């Protein structure tokens, strides 16, 4: 039913593209670009589940909170694990994007990136969370498609293109042509799993308990998937599991590469399997366009070289790969009529006022 008040509010709302990631949430506003890039963390009061902090402020609390406060990520492996908290996260970011028009309740049209391997139930959860957070219309786009658009790949052309999108919770590989996905594969091994590999390596080799944040810093600074021109070292700090006392160990990039090898091998195998299922004519195109790496995991040192060596196809990292999905969702909003076909299948307009 047409709601004139909702329609009026929509006139004063901004179209928003959201990369609702396991590790980070990015918000793209039509005509303005990316305006929000914050961690997908929420701090809660343990007793009444009230939200105390969201985003960067909440992440700063991780591992440092008293017993009455807990900091969590409401998304796991790219899907919603805590619906109400995800709704609060989205509502907060939608309001932040509308900070210049604070006197009106924002009712934006929203495009949200989702992993390609999610179920219909998981898709519905994302739609409902966006609508409950204030969207008047909610559309979904699969993250590989959004990443390909954001990276500038020719997905609307007959020419084949390929993206490997490595986020916090999922790695997704897809081959595109003519606005459609020809081959798509997804697995729930990505940035978080790489961090966990480092945590386990420190525990097993050095009897050292380190935090996930320490592991993430090590991964970013000296982690690699291929031998580096100049190997590096870094101080790894944690608690000795035998003495219970703080300890610092110098660890090398060679050791971290060994720690990451299992997960990296699985990701590389996923790329090879996807190529194996790609029609020969598109493989010929890929030998020209190459394999595009997107997402935070695509920044792992030497990963492009490793994939190139394993597949015999040039691999390259997208410019500003962390923001590819958000920019791709924004591109759909900027040219909705032309790119509507890239939205997730069976997706349709969901008017505001009801999440049913």
C-alpha positions as CSV (number, residue, x, y, z in Angstrom):
1,X,0.0,0.0,0.0
2,X,1.3,3.5,-0.9
3,X,2.3,5.4,2.2
4,X,2.6,9.2,1.4
5,X,4.5,9.9,4.6
6,X,7.0,7.1,3.8
7,X,7.3,8.4,0.3
8,X,8.0,12.0,1.6
9,X,10.7,10.7,3.9
10,X,12.2,8.8,1.0
11,X,12.6,12.1,-0.9
12,X,15.0,13.3,1.9
13,X,16.8,10.0,2.2
14,X,20.0,8.9,0.6
15,X,20.5,5.8,-1.5
16,X,23.0,3.6,0.4
17,X,25.2,0.7,-0.6
18,X,26.4,-1.5,2.4
19,X,29.2,-4.0,2.5
20,X,28.0,-5.8,5.6
21,X,31.2,-7.7,6.3
22,X,32.3,-10.1,9.0
23,X,35.2,-7.9,9.9
24,X,34.3,-4.4,8.6
25,X,31.1,-2.6,7.5
26,X,31.4,0.0,4.7
27,X,28.7,2.4,3.7
28,X,28.5,4.0,0.3
29,X,26.2,7.0,-0.2
30,X,25.0,7.7,-3.8
31,X,26.7,10.8,-5.2
32,X,29.2,11.0,-2.3
33,X,31.2,7.7,-2.2
34,X,32.2,5.8,0.9
35,X,31.4,7.7,4.0
36,X,31.7,5.0,6.7
37,X,34.3,2.3,7.1
38,X,34.2,0.8,10.6
39,X,34.8,-2.6,12.2
40,X,31.7,-4.8,12.6
41,X,31.9,-4.9,16.4
42,X,29.2,-4.1,18.9
43,X,29.8,-3.7,22.7
44,X,26.9,-4.9,24.9
45,X,25.8,-4.8,28.5
46,X,25.9,-8.4,29.6
47,X,22.9,-8.0,31.9
48,X,20.3,-6.3,29.7
49,X,21.9,-6.7,26.2
50,X,21.8,-2.9,25.7
51,X,24.2,-1.6,23.0
52,X,27.0,0.5,24.5
53,X,29.2,1.1,21.6
54,X,29.4,0.3,17.8
55,X,32.2,0.1,15.3
56,X,35.7,1.4,16.1
57,X,34.8,2.3,19.7
58,X,33.5,-1.2,20.3
59,X,36.6,-2.9,18.7
60,X,38.9,-0.9,21.0
61,X,37.1,-2.7,23.9
62,X,37.9,-6.2,22.6
63,X,39.8,-8.2,25.3
64,X,39.7,-5.3,27.7
65,X,36.1,-5.3,29.0
66,X,35.0,-6.0,32.6
67,X,32.6,-8.9,33.2
68,X,29.5,-6.8,32.7
69,X,30.5,-5.8,29.1
70,X,31.0,-8.0,26.1
71,X,32.3,-7.0,22.7
72,X,31.0,-9.2,19.8
73,X,30.8,-9.4,16.1
74,X,27.1,-10.0,15.1
75,X,28.1,-11.6,11.8
76,X,30.0,-14.9,11.4
77,X,31.2,-16.3,8.1
78,X,29.5,-13.5,6.3
79,X,26.0,-14.2,7.7
80,X,24.0,-12.9,10.6
81,X,24.4,-14.7,13.8
82,X,22.8,-12.1,16.1
83,X,19.8,-10.5,14.3
84,X,18.8,-7.8,16.8
85,X,22.4,-6.7,17.2
86,X,23.0,-6.6,13.4
87,X,19.8,-4.4,13.1
88,X,21.3,-2.0,15.7
89,X,24.6,-1.9,13.8
90,X,22.8,-1.1,10.5
91,X,20.5,1.4,12.1
92,X,23.5,3.2,13.6
93,X,25.4,3.4,10.3
94,X,22.3,4.5,8.3
95,X,21.7,7.3,10.8
96,X,25.4,8.3,10.6
97,X,25.1,8.5,6.8
98,X,22.2,10.9,7.2
99,X,23.9,13.1,9.8
100,X,23.4,16.2,7.6
101,X,19.6,15.9,7.8
102,X,19.1,14.9,11.4
103,X,15.6,16.3,11.8
104,X,14.0,13.6,9.6
105,X,13.9,9.8,10.1
106,X,15.9,8.4,7.2
107,X,14.1,5.9,4.9
108,X,16.8,5.1,2.3
109,X,16.9,2.6,-0.6
110,X,19.6,0.1,0.4
111,X,21.7,-2.4,-1.5
112,X,23.5,-4.9,0.7
113,X,26.3,-7.2,-0.3
114,X,25.9,-10.9,0.7
115,X,28.1,-14.0,0.3
116,X,27.2,-16.0,-2.8
117,X,26.8,-19.2,-0.9
118,X,24.2,-18.1,1.6
119,X,20.8,-19.9,2.0
120,X,17.4,-18.3,1.3
121,X,16.9,-18.1,5.1
122,X,20.2,-16.2,5.5
123,X,19.2,-13.8,2.6
124,X,15.9,-13.2,4.3
125,X,17.7,-12.4,7.6
126,X,19.8,-9.7,5.8
127,X,16.8,-8.2,4.1
128,X,14.7,-8.1,7.3
129,X,17.6,-6.6,9.3
130,X,18.0,-3.8,6.7
131,X,14.2,-3.1,6.7
132,X,14.0,-3.2,10.4
133,X,16.9,-0.7,10.6
134,X,14.9,1.8,8.5
135,X,15.3,1.0,4.8
136,X,12.3,1.6,2.7
137,X,13.6,-0.8,0.0
138,X,16.1,-3.5,0.5
139,X,18.0,-5.2,-2.4
140,X,20.8,-7.8,-2.2
141,X,23.8,-8.2,-4.4
142,X,26.2,-11.1,-4.2
143,X,29.6,-9.9,-3.0
144,X,31.7,-11.3,-5.9
145,X,29.5,-9.4,-8.3
146,X,29.7,-6.2,-6.3
147,X,33.5,-6.7,-5.9
148,X,33.8,-7.2,-9.7
149,X,31.9,-4.0,-10.4
150,X,33.9,-2.1,-7.8
151,X,37.1,-3.4,-9.3
152,X,36.1,-2.2,-12.7
153,X,35.8,-5.6,-14.3
154,X,33.7,-5.8,-17.6
155,X,30.9,-7.9,-16.1
156,X,28.3,-6.5,-18.4
157,X,30.3,-7.4,-21.5
158,X,30.5,-10.8,-23.3
159,X,34.2,-10.9,-22.3
160,X,34.9,-13.2,-19.3
161,X,36.3,-11.9,-16.1
162,X,37.2,-13.5,-12.7
163,X,37.3,-12.2,-9.2
164,X,38.6,-13.8,-6.0
165,X,37.0,-11.9,-3.1
166,X,38.6,-12.8,0.3
167,X,36.8,-11.2,3.2
168,X,36.9,-11.8,6.9
169,X,34.6,-14.8,7.0
170,X,34.3,-16.1,3.4
171,X,36.4,-16.5,0.2
172,X,34.4,-16.4,-3.0
173,X,35.5,-17.1,-6.5
174,X,33.4,-16.2,-9.5
175,X,33.6,-16.0,-13.3
176,X,31.3,-13.4,-15.0
177,X,30.0,-12.6,-18.5
178,X,27.0,-10.7,-19.7
179,X,25.9,-9.4,-16.3
180,X,25.7,-13.0,-15.1
181,X,27.7,-15.5,-13.0
182,X,29.0,-18.4,-15.1
183,X,31.0,-20.2,-12.3
184,X,30.7,-19.5,-8.6
185,X,32.4,-21.2,-5.6
186,X,32.5,-20.2,-1.9
187,X,34.2,-21.4,1.2
188,X,34.2,-20.2,4.8
189,X,38.0,-19.9,5.1
190,X,39.3,-16.3,4.8
191,X,40.9,-13.6,6.9
192,X,39.6,-14.9,10.3
193,X,40.9,-18.3,9.6
194,X,44.3,-16.9,8.7
195,X,44.4,-15.1,12.1
196,X,43.4,-18.4,13.8
197,X,46.2,-20.2,12.0
198,X,48.7,-17.8,13.5
199,X,47.1,-18.1,17.0
200,X,47.4,-21.9,16.8
201,X,51.0,-21.8,15.5
202,X,52.1,-19.6,18.4
203,X,50.4,-21.9,20.8
204,X,51.9,-25.1,19.4
205,X,55.5,-23.9,18.6
206,X,56.1,-21.4,21.3
207,X,53.5,-22.3,24.0
208,X,52.4,-18.7,23.7
209,X,48.8,-17.5,23.9
210,X,48.3,-14.5,21.7
211,X,45.1,-12.4,21.0
212,X,43.3,-12.3,17.7
213,X,44.3,-8.7,17.3
214,X,48.0,-9.6,17.8
215,X,47.6,-12.3,15.1
216,X,45.9,-9.9,12.8
217,X,48.8,-7.4,13.1
218,X,51.3,-10.1,12.4
219,X,49.4,-11.2,9.3
220,X,49.2,-7.7,8.0
221,X,52.9,-6.8,8.7
222,X,54.8,-10.0,7.8
223,X,52.2,-12.5,6.6
224,X,52.7,-13.9,3.1
225,X,51.7,-16.6,0.6
226,X,54.9,-16.6,-1.4
227,X,58.6,-16.0,-0.6
228,X,59.3,-12.3,0.0
229,X,62.2,-10.4,-1.7
230,X,63.4,-9.7,1.8
231,X,62.1,-11.8,4.7
232,X,61.1,-9.9,7.8
233,X,60.7,-10.4,11.5
234,X,58.3,-9.0,14.2
235,X,57.9,-9.1,17.9
236,X,55.0,-11.5,19.0
237,X,53.7,-10.8,22.5
238,X,51.5,-12.9,24.6
239,X,51.2,-15.1,27.7
240,X,53.4,-18.1,28.2
241,X,51.1,-21.1,28.7
242,X,53.6,-22.9,31.0
243,X,54.8,-20.1,33.3
244,X,51.7,-17.9,32.9
245,X,53.9,-14.8,32.5
246,X,54.0,-12.3,29.7
247,X,56.6,-13.2,27.0
248,X,57.9,-11.7,23.7
249,X,59.1,-13.8,20.9
250,X,60.7,-12.7,17.6
251,X,58.9,-14.4,14.7
252,X,59.9,-14.4,11.0
253,X,57.8,-14.1,7.9
254,X,59.0,-17.6,6.9
255,X,57.4,-19.0,10.0
256,X,54.2,-17.1,9.4
257,X,54.1,-18.3,5.8
258,X,54.3,-21.9,7.2
259,X,51.5,-21.1,9.6
260,X,49.2,-19.8,6.9
261,X,50.1,-22.5,4.3
262,X,47.1,-24.8,5.0
263,X,44.5,-22.1,4.5
264,X,46.3,-20.5,1.6
265,X,46.5,-23.9,-0.1
266,X,42.8,-24.3,0.3
267,X,42.1,-20.9,-1.3
268,X,44.4,-21.6,-4.2
269,X,42.7,-25.0,-4.8
270,X,39.4,-23.2,-4.9
271,X,40.7,-20.9,-7.6
272,X,42.0,-23.9,-9.6
273,X,38.7,-25.8,-9.2
274,X,36.8,-22.8,-10.5
275,X,39.0,-22.6,-13.6
276,X,38.5,-26.3,-14.1
277,X,34.7,-25.6,-14.4
278,X,35.1,-22.5,-16.6
279,X,34.2,-22.9,-20.3
280,X,37.3,-22.9,-22.6
281,X,36.2,-19.7,-24.4
282,X,36.1,-17.8,-21.1
283,X,39.4,-19.3,-20.0
284,X,40.9,-17.7,-23.1
285,X,39.4,-14.3,-22.0
286,X,40.8,-14.8,-18.5
287,X,44.3,-15.3,-19.9
288,X,44.0,-11.7,-21.2
289,X,42.1,-10.0,-18.3
290,X,43.7,-12.0,-15.5
291,X,42.4,-12.9,-12.1
292,X,41.4,-10.0,-9.9
293,X,41.9,-10.3,-6.1
294,X,39.6,-8.2,-3.9
295,X,38.8,-7.9,-0.2
296,X,41.1,-7.5,2.7
297,X,42.5,-11.0,2.3
298,X,43.6,-10.2,-1.3
299,X,46.2,-7.9,0.3
300,X,48.1,-10.8,1.8
301,X,51.7,-10.4,0.5
302,X,52.6,-12.7,-2.4
303,X,49.1,-14.2,-2.8
304,X,48.8,-12.8,-6.4
305,X,52.2,-14.3,-7.2
306,X,51.2,-17.6,-5.7
307,X,47.9,-17.8,-7.7
308,X,49.7,-16.7,-10.9
309,X,52.3,-19.5,-10.4
310,X,49.6,-22.2,-9.7
311,X,47.2,-21.2,-12.5
312,X,49.5,-19.8,-15.2
313,X,47.2,-16.8,-15.4
314,X,48.2,-13.3,-14.3
315,X,46.7,-12.4,-10.9
316,X,46.4,-8.8,-9.7
317,X,45.1,-7.0,-6.7
318,X,42.3,-4.5,-7.3
319,X,42.9,-0.9,-6.5
320,X,41.6,-0.2,-3.0
321,X,40.6,-3.8,-2.7
322,X,39.1,-3.3,0.8
323,X,36.3,-1.1,-0.6
324,X,35.4,-3.0,-3.8
325,X,32.2,-4.5,-2.5
326,X,30.9,-1.2,-1.1
327,X,31.8,0.6,-4.3
328,X,30.2,-2.0,-6.4
329,X,26.9,-1.8,-4.4
330,X,27.1,2.0,-4.9
331,X,27.6,1.6,-8.6
332,X,24.3,-0.3,-8.8
333,X,22.6,2.7,-7.1
334,X,24.3,5.2,-9.4
335,X,23.0,3.3,-12.5
336,X,20.1,1.2,-11.1
337,X,18.2,0.7,-14.4
338,X,21.4,-0.5,-16.2
339,X,22.8,-2.7,-13.4
340,X,19.6,-4.0,-11.8
341,X,20.2,-7.4,-13.5
342,X,23.3,-7.8,-11.3
343,X,21.3,-8.0,-8.1
344,X,20.9,-11.4,-6.4
345,X,18.4,-13.7,-8.0
346,X,14.8,-13.8,-6.8
347,X,15.5,-10.5,-5.1
348,X,12.6,-8.0,-5.3
349,X,11.5,-4.7,-3.9
350,X,10.6,-4.8,-0.3
351,X,8.6,-1.7,0.7
352,X,9.3,-0.2,4.1
353,X,7.0,-0.6,7.0
354,X,7.0,-4.4,7.0
355,X,9.7,-7.0,7.2
356,X,7.4,-9.8,6.1
